[in-house]
Amino acid sequence: MGEVYRADDLKLGQPVALKFLPRGFDANPGRLRRFLAEVRTARQVSHPNEAKLRAPLLVH
């Protein structure tokens, strides 16, 4: 569904994951719906080895 990279939030001093989605990803309502469901599920995970999900950002 996209490429995921590990990064560091320099303001919070915590690791984060950046997910880059392919161009036109949001043109398909089904794919966008599955992605947002993934976001909702990921926000419920709490584990020391998991990066916290802050907010999805779709940029055109």
C-alpha positions in Angstrom: 0.0 0.0 0.0 3.0 2.3 0.3 6.6 2.6 1.5 7.3 3.0 5.3 10.4 4.6 6.7 11.7 5.0 10.2 12.4 8.6 11.3 12.9 10.6 14.5 10.6 13.3 15.7 13.2 16.0 16.6 10.7 18.0 18.8 9.4 15.0 20.8 12.6 13.0 20.7 10.7 9.8 19.7 10.9 7.5 16.8 8.1 7.8 14.2 7.1 5.9 11.0 6.5 7.8 7.8 4.3 6.1 5.2 4.4 7.4 1.6 1.5 6.4 -0.5 1.5 6.2 -4.3 0.2 9.2 -6.3 -3.5 9.0 -6.9 -4.0 6.8 -3.9 -6.9 8.8 -2.7 -8.7 8.6 -6.1 -9.8 5.0 -5.2 -12.4 5.3 -2.4 -11.9 1.6 -1.4 -8.2 2.0 -1.0 -8.6 5.2 1.0 -11.2 3.5 3.2 -8.9 0.6 3.9 -6.0 3.0 4.7 -8.2 5.0 7.2 -9.2 1.7 8.8 -5.5 0.8 9.1 -4.9 4.2 10.8 -7.8 3.6 13.3 -6.4 0.2 14.1 -2.8 1.4 14.5 -3.8 4.1 16.9 -5.1 1.4 19.3 -1.7 -0.3 19.4 0.5 0.4 22.5 3.8 -1.3 22.6 7.4 -0.1 23.3 8.5 -1.3 19.8 5.8 0.5 17.9 6.0 4.1 16.7 3.0 6.2 17.7 0.7 7.3 15.0 0.1 11.0 15.2 -2.2 11.8 12.3 -2.7 10.9 8.7 -1.7 13.6 6.2 -2.8 13.3 2.5 -0.9 15.9 0.4 -1.7 16.4 -3.3 
